[in-house]
Structures are given as C-alpha cells and as structure tokens.
Amino acid sequence: MQTTSYTLGFLGNIGWPEILIVGVIMLLLFGRRLPEMGRSLGQGIVEFKKGLKDVTDDIKNEVDNATNDSKSKDSGRFESAKPHEQSGGTSQGHTNPSEMKAQVEAPRTDA
C-alpha cells in the first residue's frame, strides 16, 4: 500500500513544530496589532457575507420577476387558441372533439 503525502510548494511537509514556530514569529512581529487585525478580519468576513446575501437576493428576485413576466406573456399569447363559449346548447358550439359530429357536405353540381 502506498501513502501519498502532499507538500506545500517549497515548504515541504509542515508539522506541528513548524506551525508553532511560525505562530511564535507572527506573535512577535504583530503582537500589539493582533486584536486589531482579528477585528478587521472579522468585519471583512461579515461584510463579505452581507454582500453575498444581497447578490443572492437580487438573483432570486430577478428569477422570480422573469418567471412571472413569462407566465403573464404566455397567458395572453394563447388567448386566441382557446375555444369560445356560446350560450345555449347549439351543436355548433361544442368544444370537446369527441362530442363533435362530422359534417357531410353535399357534392357540388356546377355545370
């Protein structure tokens, strides 16, 4: 069985001792400013989430508007294809094809 180890570019395999050394160096360099950096990082994350939520809300609204517009356009588009209802029970006003009777035309006798 072969194990695969991943490396981080030029750093090689990073273990806990290396991470601890990097943490101590960062603490020495940015010790006083760490709370400010953490606060600004947190505010950046919050702003990013707000922006992402606004974008997803805008996309949802546009999709809803597009589907509502297409439904209203489609409902008006096929109005002429709908059968017209006639008052009374005349044989000419049947809308169900199974109820319609075949009309036979008399042959023309033009000389």
C-alpha positions as CSV (number, residue, x, y, z in Angstrom):
1,M,0.0,0.0,0.0
2,Q,1.4,3.4,-1.0
3,T,0.7,6.5,1.1
4,T,0.5,9.9,-0.6
5,S,2.0,12.9,1.1
6,Y,1.2,16.4,-0.1
7,T,3.7,19.2,0.1
8,L,3.1,22.9,0.3
9,G,5.3,24.3,-2.5
10,F,8.8,24.9,-1.3
11,L,8.0,24.3,2.4
12,G,7.7,20.5,2.2
13,N,5.7,18.6,4.8
14,I,4.6,21.0,7.6
15,G,4.0,19.5,11.0
16,W,3.0,20.9,14.4
17,P,6.5,22.1,15.4
18,E,6.8,24.2,12.2
19,I,3.3,25.7,12.7
20,L,4.2,26.5,16.3
21,I,7.4,28.3,15.2
22,V,5.5,30.3,12.6
23,G,2.9,31.2,15.2
24,V,5.5,32.4,17.6
25,I,7.2,34.5,14.9
26,M,3.9,36.1,14.0
27,L,3.1,36.8,17.6
28,L,6.5,38.6,18.0
29,L,6.0,40.6,14.8
30,F,2.3,41.5,15.1
31,G,1.8,41.1,18.9
32,R,0.3,44.5,19.6
33,R,-1.7,44.6,16.5
34,L,-3.2,41.1,16.6
35,P,-6.5,42.2,18.2
36,E,-6.9,44.9,15.6
37,M,-6.1,42.6,12.8
38,G,-8.6,40.0,14.1
39,R,-11.3,42.6,14.4
40,S,-10.7,43.9,10.9
41,L,-10.6,40.4,9.6
42,G,-14.0,39.6,11.3
43,Q,-15.5,42.8,9.9
44,G,-14.3,41.9,6.4
45,I,-15.9,38.5,6.7
46,V,-19.2,40.0,7.9
47,E,-19.2,42.5,5.0
48,F,-18.5,39.7,2.5
49,K,-21.4,37.6,3.8
50,K,-23.7,40.6,3.6
51,G,-22.6,41.3,0.0
52,L,-23.1,37.7,-0.9
53,K,-26.6,37.6,0.6
54,D,-27.5,40.8,-1.3
55,V,-26.3,39.3,-4.5
56,T,-28.3,36.0,-4.0
57,D,-31.4,38.0,-3.0
58,D,-31.0,40.1,-6.2
59,I,-30.7,36.9,-8.3
60,K,-33.7,35.3,-6.7
61,N,-35.8,38.5,-7.3
62,E,-34.7,38.6,-11.0
63,V,-35.6,35.0,-11.5
64,D,-39.0,35.4,-9.8
65,N,-39.7,38.5,-11.9
66,A,-38.6,36.7,-15.1
67,T,-40.9,33.7,-14.4
68,N,-43.8,36.0,-13.5
69,D,-43.3,38.0,-16.7
70,S,-43.1,34.9,-18.9
71,K,-46.3,33.5,-17.3
72,S,-48.2,36.7,-17.9
73,K,-47.0,36.9,-21.5
74,D,-47.8,33.2,-22.2
75,S,-51.3,33.5,-20.8
76,G,-52.1,36.3,-23.2
77,R,-50.3,34.7,-26.1
78,F,-52.7,31.8,-26.4
79,E,-56.0,33.5,-25.8
80,S,-57.0,33.2,-29.4
81,A,-56.5,29.4,-29.3
82,K,-59.0,28.9,-26.5
83,P,-62.5,27.9,-27.7
84,H,-65.2,30.5,-27.4
85,E,-68.1,29.5,-25.2
86,Q,-71.6,30.0,-26.7
87,S,-74.7,30.4,-24.7
88,G,-77.3,27.7,-25.2
89,G,-76.8,24.1,-26.4
90,T,-76.3,24.6,-30.1
91,S,-74.5,21.9,-32.0
92,Q,-72.0,24.4,-33.5
93,G,-70.5,25.4,-30.1
94,H,-69.1,22.0,-29.0
95,T,-65.5,22.3,-27.6
96,N,-64.9,18.6,-26.9
97,P,-63.8,16.9,-30.1
98,S,-65.4,13.6,-29.1
99,E,-68.8,15.4,-29.0
100,M,-68.5,17.0,-32.4
101,K,-70.4,15.4,-35.2
102,A,-68.9,15.0,-38.6
103,Q,-70.5,17.4,-41.1
104,V,-71.0,15.9,-44.5
105,E,-71.0,18.3,-47.5
106,A,-73.3,17.7,-50.4
107,P,-71.4,17.3,-53.7
108,R,-71.4,20.3,-55.9
109,T,-73.2,20.1,-59.2
110,D,-71.9,23.1,-61.1
111,A,-72.1,22.7,-64.9
